[in-house]
Amino acid sequence: MPDRPSSAVPRIFTAVLAGASLPMALLVPLWITAGRMLFGVEGHLVSIFALTAGPVLAVLMLAAAVKITAAAAARRPFGAPLKTSLLLLANYVLAGAFGFFVPDFGTPQAGSVFSALAGPEVLGYSAALANPFGIATLMVTVAVLVTALRARPEPAGRQQAARL
């Protein structure tokens, strides 16, 4: 049984996620690396992440996004498999949460987006939540890459049968 949504909403969902995978592969690492700066929070972690976590995450996500986009373009209608789309969505949500909670340090403007919005007294909560979100983000990023690399192209006959 093919992994192809039958109704319009899931088809739109899988097409949007496949189409967004390339730009999100750049925006997500940028958010994690320097998104705090949009909220006036800045510290040493921006430069550390710019040299370490940001590029690693960008390479992993770009490799997956290229494979996902190429496979989605070969499918009719355009879109990633539903499982891949759900993994992509989970990756974006987890990475968004990580960038929201990761605390920066070393300057008077240190903190997290969460502490910038809710007050400095929640900085401890930010640190406690950032670690699991960061680990989960990396794990799901690797899962997306493995899923994208292991995906087999769908035979042309199956694509035509799925359209009928």
KASULNOR-V47819 format. One record per backbone hydrogen bond with DSSP energy under -1.0 kcal/mol. NH is the residue of the N-H (numbers start at 1). CO is the residue of the C=O. E is the energy in kcal/mol with one decimal. If there is no record, write none. Layout:
BEGIN
nh=[NH	NH]
co=[CO	CO]
e=[E	E]
END
This chain:
BEGIN
nh=[4	11	12	13	14	15	16	17	18	19	20	24	25	26	27	28	30	31	32	33	34	35	37	38	39	40	41	42	44	48	49	50	51	52	54	56	57	58	59	60	61	62	63	64	65	66	67	68	69	70	71	72	73	74	80	85	86	87	88	89	90	91	92	93	94	95	96	97	98	99	100	101	102	104	110	114	116	117	118	119	122	123	126	127	128	129	130	131	133	134	135	136	137	138	139	140	141	142	143	144	145	146	147	148	149	150	159	160	161	162	163]
co=[2	7	8	9	10	11	12	13	14	15	16	20	21	23	23	24	26	27	28	29	30	31	34	35	36	37	36	109	105	44	45	46	47	48	49	52	53	54	55	56	57	58	59	60	61	62	63	64	65	66	67	68	69	70	14	81	82	83	84	85	86	87	88	89	90	91	92	93	94	95	96	97	98	111	107	100	112	113	114	115	119	120	122	123	124	125	126	127	129	130	131	132	133	134	135	136	137	138	139	140	141	142	143	144	145	146	155	156	157	158	159]
e=[-1.6	-1.6	-2.6	-2.6	-2.7	-1.9	-2.9	-2.4	-1.8	-2.6	-2.2	-2.7	-1.4	-1.1	-2.5	-2.5	-1.5	-2.7	-2.5	-2.5	-2.9	-2.1	-1.5	-1.4	-1.8	-1.5	-2.1	-1.4	-2.7	-1.9	-3.2	-2.0	-1.1	-1.2	-2.7	-1.9	-2.7	-2.5	-2.6	-2.3	-2.8	-2.8	-2.4	-1.9	-2.8	-2.6	-1.6	-3.0	-2.9	-2.3	-2.3	-2.6	-2.2	-1.1	-1.4	-2.5	-2.5	-2.1	-2.5	-2.5	-2.4	-2.4	-2.4	-2.4	-2.7	-2.5	-2.3	-2.3	-2.6	-2.7	-1.5	-2.2	-2.6	-3.3	-1.8	-1.9	-2.1	-1.9	-3.0	-1.7	-1.7	-1.6	-1.9	-2.1	-2.1	-2.4	-2.5	-1.2	-1.7	-2.9	-2.5	-2.6	-2.3	-2.1	-2.5	-2.7	-2.3	-2.2	-2.2	-2.6	-2.2	-2.8	-2.6	-2.7	-2.6	-2.1	-1.7	-2.1	-2.1	-2.2	-1.3]
END
